[in-house]
Amino acid sequence: MADNPNLFEILTIALGSETFGIPASIVLEILDIGPITPVPNAPAFISSLINFRGRVAPLADLRLRCGIPVTEPTVDNRIVVLEFDFEGEPTLVAILADKVHAVTHLDSVVTDQVPRFGTRWRPEFVQCIGRLNSHFVMILDVSRIFASAEPLLRPEIQELGGNHAPIN
């Protein structure tokens, strides 16, 4: 976390009717929805891939992971491309967002002790709870969310090259 919690910069996104934060330092790009390739036998929440500048990125629907109802796509849907350290390796992933709000600074970090009860989200998926404009915002712990998808996050599947067919 940032040395000064008042300067903790996040990207706020909507998943269903909920607003979540993602550390802005791991956000590479925000994309319109484009070609998506399904992956058979992958975990339900991360069952597709996208091509991001010649690299293969697993595409996750965090609504499935966080227990939020999945809705029909809208013009506001976006793909957020992230790169973060996963088990000592830089790892590229993408997530679906129902809407991307803004990059902003939290007013404060309220706690990094997420209550086990009283929230609808799995507490292990929340890095901390922040305050933004007098509302609480759950800051997602991206590494923990993707831990069960570890085989799809291996760096060797992230580079296109050789005789591999590109993903549309």
Z-matrix of the N, CA and C atoms (Angstrom, degrees):
N
C 1 1.441
C 2 1.518 1 108.33
N 3 1.296 2 116.97 1 159.89
C 4 1.455 3 122.67 2 -178.10
C 5 1.515 4 110.68 3 -63.25
N 6 1.363 5 116.42 4 150.31
C 7 1.450 6 121.09 5 177.63
C 8 1.519 7 111.46 6 -58.53
N 9 1.310 8 117.41 7 -40.27
C 10 1.452 9 122.37 8 178.33
C 11 1.522 10 108.09 9 -111.35
N 12 1.355 11 117.33 10 106.87
C 13 1.461 12 118.43 11 -175.65
C 14 1.521 13 113.51 12 -59.62
N 15 1.321 14 119.36 13 -22.15
C 16 1.456 15 120.92 14 178.62
C 17 1.524 16 111.80 15 -70.89
N 18 1.322 17 117.68 16 -12.83
C 19 1.459 18 121.91 17 179.97
C 20 1.522 19 111.93 18 -106.71
N 21 1.317 20 118.11 19 12.21
C 22 1.456 21 122.44 20 -177.85
C 23 1.519 22 109.33 21 -66.52
N 24 1.328 23 117.47 22 108.62
C 25 1.454 24 123.23 23 -175.69
C 26 1.525 25 109.91 24 -90.49
N 27 1.329 26 115.50 25 130.38
C 28 1.457 27 120.84 26 -177.76
C 29 1.522 28 110.71 27 -133.13
N 30 1.331 29 114.80 28 157.59
C 31 1.459 30 122.18 29 167.00
C 32 1.517 31 105.19 30 -100.43
N 33 1.333 32 117.10 31 124.75
C 34 1.460 33 119.73 32 177.35
C 35 1.523 34 109.01 33 -95.34
N 36 1.337 35 114.39 34 134.53
C 37 1.462 36 121.65 35 -179.89
C 38 1.516 37 109.04 36 -132.56
N 39 1.317 38 115.60 37 157.30
C 40 1.461 39 121.48 38 173.94
C 41 1.514 40 108.65 39 -103.38
N 42 1.311 41 115.19 40 132.87
C 43 1.460 42 123.75 41 168.31
C 44 1.517 43 104.44 42 -122.59
N 45 1.321 44 116.59 43 107.10
C 46 1.456 45 119.70 44 -171.02
C 47 1.519 46 107.66 45 64.60
N 48 1.316 47 116.27 46 -134.28
C 49 1.468 48 120.19 47 179.97
C 50 1.524 49 112.30 48 -93.10
N 51 1.320 50 117.65 49 5.03
C 52 1.467 51 122.66 50 -177.16
C 53 1.521 52 111.06 51 -97.46
N 54 1.330 53 116.16 52 147.21
C 55 1.466 54 121.39 53 174.31
C 56 1.520 55 108.64 54 -107.69
N 57 1.316 56 115.72 55 130.07
C 58 1.458 57 122.79 56 178.39
C 59 1.518 58 108.69 57 -123.70
N 60 1.318 59 115.49 58 161.39
C 61 1.445 60 120.92 59 175.24
C 62 1.514 61 110.14 60 -117.43
N 63 1.325 62 114.10 61 148.65
C 64 1.466 63 122.39 62 174.72
C 65 1.521 64 105.70 63 -127.88
N 66 1.335 65 118.35 64 134.42
C 67 1.469 66 118.17 65 177.66
C 68 1.532 67 110.60 66 -53.82
N 69 1.319 68 116.79 67 124.46
C 70 1.470 69 121.25 68 -176.84
C 71 1.522 70 111.53 69 -62.72
N 72 1.313 71 117.38 70 -24.66
C 73 1.465 72 120.86 71 -177.66
C 74 1.524 73 112.94 72 -64.37
N 75 1.339 74 118.48 73 -18.58
C 76 1.467 75 119.89 74 -179.79
C 77 1.525 76 112.45 75 -102.86
N 78 1.324 77 118.10 76 -2.20
C 79 1.466 78 121.79 77 -179.10
C 80 1.527 79 109.65 78 -83.19
N 81 1.337 80 116.67 79 122.79
C 82 1.465 81 121.51 80 177.57
C 83 1.523 82 111.82 81 -92.41
N 84 1.337 83 115.80 82 -44.93
C 85 1.455 84 118.94 83 -174.00
C 86 1.522 85 110.10 84 -163.35
N 87 1.323 86 115.36 85 155.31
C 88 1.457 87 122.74 86 174.23
C 89 1.522 88 106.79 87 -115.84
N 90 1.343 89 116.23 88 124.70
C 91 1.465 90 121.62 89 -174.50
C 92 1.514 91 111.69 90 -119.07
N 93 1.333 92 115.80 91 151.32
C 94 1.454 93 120.30 92 166.20
C 95 1.525 94 107.19 93 -68.33
N 96 1.318 95 116.35 94 158.27
C 97 1.457 96 120.10 95 178.08
C 98 1.529 97 108.67 96 -65.66
N 99 1.321 98 115.50 97 129.26
C 100 1.457 99 121.60 98 -179.97
C 101 1.518 100 109.58 99 -129.67
N 102 1.330 101 116.58 100 -158.73
C 103 1.461 102 120.29 101 179.87
C 104 1.535 103 111.99 102 -60.58
N 105 1.322 104 114.83 103 134.23
C 106 1.466 105 122.96 104 -179.32
C 107 1.515 106 107.73 105 -128.74
N 108 1.341 107 117.09 106 134.14
C 109 1.457 108 122.09 107 -179.50
C 110 1.529 109 109.65 108 -109.87
N 111 1.347 110 118.00 109 119.92
C 112 1.469 111 120.32 110 178.15
C 113 1.527 112 111.23 111 -68.36
N 114 1.347 113 115.91 112 149.59
C 115 1.459 114 122.13 113 177.03
C 116 1.527 115 107.97 114 -118.84
N 117 1.334 116 117.44 115 114.39
C 118 1.471 117 119.39 116 179.26
C 119 1.527 118 111.10 117 -64.07
N 120 1.320 119 116.26 118 146.83
C 121 1.466 120 124.38 119 174.47
C 122 1.529 121 114.08 120 64.32
N 123 1.313 122 118.60 121 15.75
C 124 1.465 123 121.47 122 176.44
C 125 1.524 124 108.59 123 -87.48
N 126 1.357 125 117.02 124 159.66
C 127 1.469 126 118.32 125 175.42
C 128 1.529 127 110.01 126 -55.59
N 129 1.327 128 117.32 127 143.22
C 130 1.465 129 121.98 128 -173.60
C 131 1.520 130 112.83 129 -54.47
N 132 1.329 131 117.77 130 -39.31
C 133 1.461 132 118.94 131 -175.20
C 134 1.525 133 112.79 132 -75.75
N 135 1.324 134 117.45 133 -12.41
C 136 1.467 135 120.19 134 -177.92
C 137 1.528 136 109.28 135 -137.47
N 138 1.334 137 115.01 136 58.48
C 139 1.457 138 120.22 137 -170.66
C 140 1.525 139 114.28 138 -101.95
N 141 1.342 140 116.70 139 19.28
C 142 1.462 141 120.17 140 179.93
C 143 1.519 142 111.05 141 -141.86
N 144 1.341 143 114.62 142 165.88
C 145 1.460 144 122.04 143 176.46
C 146 1.518 145 109.10 144 -129.86
N 147 1.336 146 116.28 145 153.46
C 148 1.462 147 121.04 146 171.19
C 149 1.523 148 108.07 147 -129.67
N 150 1.324 149 115.00 148 162.19
C 151 1.457 150 121.96 149 174.18
C 152 1.529 151 106.25 150 -99.40
N 153 1.332 152 115.69 151 119.50
C 154 1.461 153 120.74 152 177.37
C 155 1.520 154 107.93 153 -119.67
N 156 1.330 155 116.35 154 100.77
C 157 1.467 156 122.41 155 178.77
C 158 1.525 157 112.36 156 52.93
N 159 1.327 158 116.15 157 45.64
C 160 1.458 159 120.98 158 177.41
C 161 1.518 160 114.51 159 82.98
N 162 1.315 161 117.52 160 1.37
C 163 1.470 162 121.38 161 176.86
C 164 1.523 163 109.01 162 -111.89
N 165 1.300 164 116.30 163 144.79
C 166 1.454 165 122.00 164 178.00
C 167 1.525 166 108.14 165 -87.05
N 168 1.327 167 116.11 166 128.78
C 169 1.464 168 120.88 167 178.16
C 170 1.521 169 109.70 168 -124.74
N 171 1.342 170 117.44 169 127.35
C 172 1.459 171 119.45 170 172.05
C 173 1.530 172 108.78 171 -61.58
N 174 1.323 173 116.68 172 139.34
C 175 1.465 174 122.25 173 -179.95
C 176 1.523 175 108.56 174 -110.95
N 177 1.325 176 115.96 175 121.34
C 178 1.461 177 121.36 176 -176.32
C 179 1.516 178 111.36 177 -109.34
N 180 1.311 179 115.10 178 143.94
C 181 1.460 180 121.97 179 170.98
C 182 1.524 181 105.68 180 -105.64
N 183 1.336 182 116.35 181 97.48
C 184 1.461 183 121.33 182 -175.66
C 185 1.523 184 112.61 183 -67.36
N 186 1.327 185 117.48 184 -16.24
C 187 1.466 186 119.01 185 175.31
C 188 1.525 187 109.34 186 -60.19
N 189 1.323 188 116.92 187 -41.00
C 190 1.467 189 120.82 188 178.45
C 191 1.524 190 110.87 189 -65.28
N 192 1.314 191 116.89 190 -38.92
C 193 1.467 192 121.83 191 -177.82
C 194 1.519 193 112.11 192 -72.57
N 195 1.339 194 116.78 193 -31.79
C 196 1.471 195 121.46 194 -175.88
C 197 1.527 196 112.98 195 -100.47
N 198 1.332 197 117.63 196 5.29
C 199 1.453 198 120.27 197 177.48
C 200 1.516 199 114.54 198 72.37
N 201 1.327 200 116.73 199 31.08
C 202 1.465 201 122.39 200 179.65
C 203 1.524 202 107.59 201 -102.67
N 204 1.328 203 118.56 202 134.30
C 205 1.464 204 120.21 203 -179.07
C 206 1.535 205 111.86 204 -57.35
N 207 1.326 206 115.04 205 137.98
C 208 1.461 207 121.44 206 177.79
C 209 1.517 208 107.88 207 -85.35
N 210 1.325 209 116.09 208 133.05
C 211 1.460 210 121.63 209 -179.05
C 212 1.526 211 109.65 210 -114.58
N 213 1.310 212 115.57 211 168.79
C 214 1.463 213 121.12 212 176.91
C 215 1.531 214 109.37 213 -64.71
N 216 1.335 215 117.94 214 146.59
C 217 1.464 216 120.90 215 178.23
C 218 1.532 217 111.68 216 -60.15
N 219 1.340 218 115.20 217 149.24
C 220 1.464 219 121.66 218 176.38
C 221 1.531 220 108.49 219 -131.37
N 222 1.321 221 116.00 220 175.52
C 223 1.471 222 120.65 221 178.19
C 224 1.528 223 111.55 222 -68.05
N 225 1.338 224 117.56 223 -16.40
C 226 1.465 225 120.94 224 -179.65
C 227 1.528 226 113.42 225 -84.16
N 228 1.335 227 118.31 226 -14.06
C 229 1.469 228 120.49 227 -178.35
C 230 1.517 229 110.89 228 -60.67
N 231 1.324 230 115.74 229 141.95
C 232 1.462 231 122.42 230 178.49
C 233 1.526 232 109.09 231 -140.01
N 234 1.321 233 114.20 232 162.13
C 235 1.467 234 122.06 233 170.89
C 236 1.519 235 106.60 234 -108.92
N 237 1.326 236 115.90 235 127.85
C 238 1.463 237 121.47 236 177.96
C 239 1.524 238 106.88 237 -107.32
N 240 1.329 239 116.33 238 119.10
C 241 1.465 240 121.58 239 -179.32
C 242 1.524 241 107.76 240 -93.06
N 243 1.332 242 114.95 241 128.90
C 244 1.460 243 121.95 242 -176.66
C 245 1.520 244 110.19 243 -122.86
N 246 1.315 245 116.01 244 149.75
C 247 1.470 246 121.11 245 168.92
C 248 1.509 247 106.75 246 -134.51
N 249 1.334 248 115.40 247 125.09
C 250 1.458 249 121.23 248 -177.33
C 251 1.517 250 109.45 249 -144.35
N 252 1.314 251 115.02 250 166.06
C 253 1.457 252 121.30 251 179.12
C 254 1.525 253 108.33 252 -80.90
N 255 1.334 254 115.97 253 121.17
C 256 1.458 255 121.22 254 177.78
C 257 1.518 256 107.43 255 -127.28
N 258 1.320 257 116.24 256 112.00
C 259 1.463 258 122.58 257 -178.46
C 260 1.521 259 111.41 258 52.63
N 261 1.338 260 116.18 259 42.80
C 262 1.458 261 121.92 260 174.53
C 263 1.516 262 115.85 261 84.63
N 264 1.328 263 117.63 262 1.54
C 265 1.462 264 121.22 263 -178.68
C 266 1.523 265 110.35 264 -121.27
N 267 1.355 266 118.10 265 140.02
C 268 1.461 267 118.84 266 172.36
C 269 1.530 268 108.33 267 -66.16
N 270 1.328 269 116.33 268 129.58
C 271 1.454 270 121.70 269 -172.45
C 272 1.523 271 109.90 270 -127.85
N 273 1.318 272 115.52 271 131.37
C 274 1.456 273 122.65 272 -179.20
C 275 1.526 274 109.13 273 -99.87
N 276 1.333 275 116.82 274 128.23
C 277 1.461 276 122.78 275 174.46
C 278 1.521 277 107.91 276 -141.48
N 279 1.317 278 115.40 277 165.60
C 280 1.463 279 121.03 278 174.83
C 281 1.521 280 107.69 279 -133.16
N 282 1.315 281 116.24 280 148.10
C 283 1.457 282 120.66 281 178.00
C 284 1.523 283 109.69 282 -128.26
N 285 1.312 284 115.41 283 148.14
C 286 1.458 285 121.25 284 174.14
C 287 1.524 286 108.19 285 -84.48
N 288 1.299 287 116.99 286 136.71
C 289 1.464 288 121.92 287 174.34
C 290 1.520 289 107.69 288 -125.61
N 291 1.325 290 116.29 289 138.09
C 292 1.457 291 119.49 290 176.02
C 293 1.521 292 110.09 291 -67.19
N 294 1.319 293 116.14 292 -30.25
C 295 1.463 294 121.82 293 177.08
C 296 1.520 295 108.05 294 -162.99
N 297 1.321 296 116.04 295 143.61
C 298 1.467 297 121.27 296 173.26
C 299 1.516 298 106.26 297 -104.57
N 300 1.332 299 115.96 298 126.33
C 301 1.464 300 120.05 299 -177.84
C 302 1.526 301 111.49 300 -89.04
N 303 1.345 302 116.97 301 -72.72
C 304 1.465 303 119.31 302 -173.49
C 305 1.512 304 110.53 303 -167.60
N 306 1.329 305 114.84 304 161.28
C 307 1.460 306 121.09 305 166.46
C 308 1.521 307 105.15 306 -90.36
N 309 1.316 308 116.33 307 127.17
C 310 1.456 309 120.96 308 -175.57
C 311 1.522 310 109.97 309 -148.69
N 312 1.307 311 116.16 310 172.55
C 313 1.462 312 122.08 311 175.78
C 314 1.515 313 108.89 312 -105.21
N 315 1.314 314 116.06 313 135.84
C 316 1.459 315 119.67 314 173.39
C 317 1.519 316 108.37 315 -65.29
N 318 1.324 317 115.99 316 143.53
C 319 1.456 318 119.75 317 173.43
C 320 1.525 319 109.57 318 -66.43
N 321 1.319 320 115.76 319 -38.13
C 322 1.464 321 120.86 320 177.43
C 323 1.521 322 108.39 321 -165.61
N 324 1.324 323 115.39 322 160.76
C 325 1.455 324 121.70 323 170.34
C 326 1.519 325 105.13 324 -97.59
N 327 1.318 326 115.99 325 116.92
C 328 1.452 327 121.01 326 -175.34
C 329 1.520 328 110.26 327 -75.75
N 330 1.331 329 115.94 328 -47.67
C 331 1.459 330 119.69 329 -178.68
C 332 1.517 331 110.15 330 -162.41
N 333 1.316 332 115.41 331 151.71
C 334 1.460 333 119.14 332 168.86
C 335 1.531 334 109.44 333 -106.59
N 336 1.327 335 116.08 334 7.39
C 337 1.465 336 122.75 335 174.90
C 338 1.527 337 107.73 336 -99.10
N 339 1.310 338 116.62 337 91.87
C 340 1.456 339 121.46 338 -176.64
C 341 1.527 340 108.88 339 -77.50
N 342 1.333 341 116.96 340 126.65
C 343 1.470 342 118.78 341 -179.53
C 344 1.520 343 111.58 342 -62.62
N 345 1.325 344 115.80 343 142.27
C 346 1.460 345 120.98 344 179.43
C 347 1.533 346 110.54 345 -76.56
N 348 1.334 347 116.78 346 -19.92
C 349 1.458 348 121.51 347 -179.69
C 350 1.518 349 108.20 348 -126.74
N 351 1.315 350 116.24 349 157.31
C 352 1.455 351 119.96 350 175.81
C 353 1.521 352 114.00 351 93.75
N 354 1.331 353 117.41 352 -1.95
C 355 1.459 354 120.66 353 174.15
C 356 1.523 355 107.77 354 -124.73
N 357 1.309 356 116.14 355 156.75
C 358 1.468 357 120.41 356 179.51
C 359 1.520 358 111.97 357 -88.65
N 360 1.331 359 117.39 358 -9.15
C 361 1.455 360 121.03 359 -174.22
C 362 1.509 361 109.57 360 -101.07
N 363 1.297 362 115.00 361 154.46
C 364 1.460 363 119.99 362 176.04
C 365 1.524 364 107.88 363 -67.99
N 366 1.336 365 118.21 364 120.47
C 367 1.466 366 120.94 365 -173.64
C 368 1.529 367 113.57 366 -60.36
N 369 1.319 368 117.69 367 -27.95
C 370 1.468 369 119.10 368 179.86
C 371 1.527 370 112.17 369 -69.40
N 372 1.325 371 117.99 370 -14.26
C 373 1.462 372 121.65 371 178.36
C 374 1.524 373 112.99 372 -90.96
N 375 1.332 374 116.86 373 -0.87
C 376 1.457 375 121.71 374 -178.31
C 377 1.522 376 109.34 375 -109.78
N 378 1.336 377 116.25 376 121.56
C 379 1.468 378 122.19 377 179.67
C 380 1.522 379 110.46 378 -73.43
N 381 1.335 380 116.41 379 -43.55
C 382 1.452 381 121.55 380 178.92
C 383 1.520 382 108.59 381 -165.16
N 384 1.314 383 115.39 382 170.13
C 385 1.459 384 121.63 383 175.70
C 386 1.520 385 106.89 384 -113.66
N 387 1.320 386 115.28 385 126.35
C 388 1.454 387 120.29 386 179.76
C 389 1.508 388 111.41 387 -114.99
N 390 1.312 389 114.42 388 167.99
C 391 1.462 390 120.82 389 176.32
C 392 1.523 391 107.60 390 -113.23
N 393 1.327 392 114.69 391 130.57
C 394 1.458 393 121.87 392 179.30
C 395 1.518 394 107.60 393 -138.63
N 396 1.333 395 116.33 394 115.15
C 397 1.473 396 121.06 395 -179.61
C 398 1.525 397 111.73 396 51.82
N 399 1.301 398 117.35 397 47.33
C 400 1.474 399 126.21 398 177.83
C 401 1.530 400 114.39 399 67.44
N 402 1.343 401 118.03 400 11.12
C 403 1.460 402 122.00 401 175.73
C 404 1.522 403 109.22 402 -115.44
N 405 1.329 404 115.92 403 150.88
C 406 1.451 405 120.57 404 174.63
C 407 1.525 406 109.41 405 -80.97
N 408 1.335 407 116.40 406 141.61
C 409 1.452 408 122.70 407 176.08
C 410 1.521 409 107.49 408 -129.33
N 411 1.327 410 115.76 409 127.80
C 412 1.459 411 121.25 410 176.28
C 413 1.523 412 107.88 411 -83.36
N 414 1.326 413 116.66 412 122.16
C 415 1.460 414 121.84 413 176.94
C 416 1.527 415 106.87 414 -92.83
N 417 1.329 416 115.70 415 117.58
C 418 1.458 417 120.97 416 -174.57
C 419 1.522 418 112.44 417 -71.43
N 420 1.331 419 115.86 418 142.23
C 421 1.451 420 123.30 419 174.23
C 422 1.532 421 107.06 420 -95.93
N 423 1.319 422 115.88 421 90.46
C 424 1.456 423 122.08 422 -171.75
C 425 1.530 424 111.56 423 -59.89
N 426 1.315 425 118.52 424 -40.71
C 427 1.469 426 120.70 425 -179.89
C 428 1.521 427 111.61 426 -58.92
N 429 1.304 428 117.40 427 -44.87
C 430 1.467 429 120.36 428 -179.69
C 431 1.522 430 111.98 429 -68.58
N 432 1.317 431 116.45 430 -37.87
C 433 1.462 432 119.40 431 179.83
C 434 1.522 433 110.55 432 -61.00
N 435 1.328 434 116.57 433 -38.41
C 436 1.466 435 120.53 434 -175.89
C 437 1.522 436 113.61 435 -92.00
N 438 1.315 437 118.98 436 -1.83
C 439 1.463 438 121.26 437 -176.29
C 440 1.523 439 112.58 438 -56.72
N 441 1.333 440 118.86 439 -38.61
C 442 1.462 441 120.31 440 -178.52
C 443 1.528 442 112.16 441 -75.25
N 444 1.323 443 116.99 442 -12.14
C 445 1.465 444 120.79 443 178.90
C 446 1.516 445 110.65 444 -99.42
N 447 1.298 446 118.31 445 19.43
C 448 1.466 447 123.64 446 -173.50
C 449 1.525 448 114.34 447 -47.06
N 450 1.340 449 120.96 448 -42.88
C 451 1.470 450 118.02 449 179.78
C 452 1.528 451 113.21 450 -59.60
N 453 1.336 452 118.10 451 -32.65
C 454 1.461 453 120.61 452 179.22
C 455 1.522 454 112.69 453 -77.62
N 456 1.330 455 117.56 454 -12.43
C 457 1.458 456 120.74 455 -176.50
C 458 1.522 457 113.42 456 -98.28
N 459 1.302 458 117.70 457 -0.18
C 460 1.462 459 120.14 458 -178.90
C 461 1.521 460 110.52 459 -60.45
N 462 1.343 461 117.71 460 133.99
C 463 1.465 462 120.39 461 -177.01
C 464 1.519 463 114.47 462 -56.86
N 465 1.333 464 118.37 463 -29.79
C 466 1.461 465 119.06 464 -175.42
C 467 1.526 466 112.66 465 -66.83
N 468 1.335 467 119.63 466 -19.85
C 469 1.464 468 118.69 467 177.10
C 470 1.518 469 111.41 468 -91.32
N 471 1.329 470 117.92 469 -2.69
C 472 1.450 471 119.79 470 -173.08
C 473 1.520 472 114.24 471 -90.50
N 474 1.291 473 118.18 472 -10.25
C 475 1.465 474 120.20 473 -179.61
C 476 1.516 475 109.97 474 -106.84
N 477 1.296 476 116.88 475 128.95
C 478 1.462 477 120.25 476 172.34
C 479 1.515 478 107.56 477 -85.07
N 480 1.282 479 116.34 478 141.33
C 481 1.457 480 118.73 479 178.78
C 482 1.511 481 109.62 480 173.58
N 483 1.298 482 115.56 481 -177.39
C 484 1.447 483 119.94 482 -179.56
C 485 1.505 484 111.50 483 56.45
N 486 1.345 485 116.30 484 -132.78
C 487 1.459 486 121.33 485 -177.98
C 488 1.521 487 113.32 486 -98.10
N 489 1.331 488 117.74 487 15.99
C 490 1.461 489 120.22 488 -179.50
C 491 1.517 490 109.54 489 -73.52
N 492 1.317 491 115.48 490 139.15
C 493 1.468 492 120.20 491 176.35
C 494 1.532 493 108.88 492 -78.18
N 495 1.310 494 117.72 493 136.64
C 496 1.462 495 118.69 494 178.49
C 497 1.522 496 111.43 495 -68.39
N 498 1.298 497 114.85 496 152.47
C 499 1.457 498 120.88 497 177.18
C 500 1.515 499 106.71 498 -89.44
N 501 1.303 500 116.46 499 131.91
C 502 1.474 501 121.09 500 -179.30
C 503 1.492 502 111.29 501 -74.22
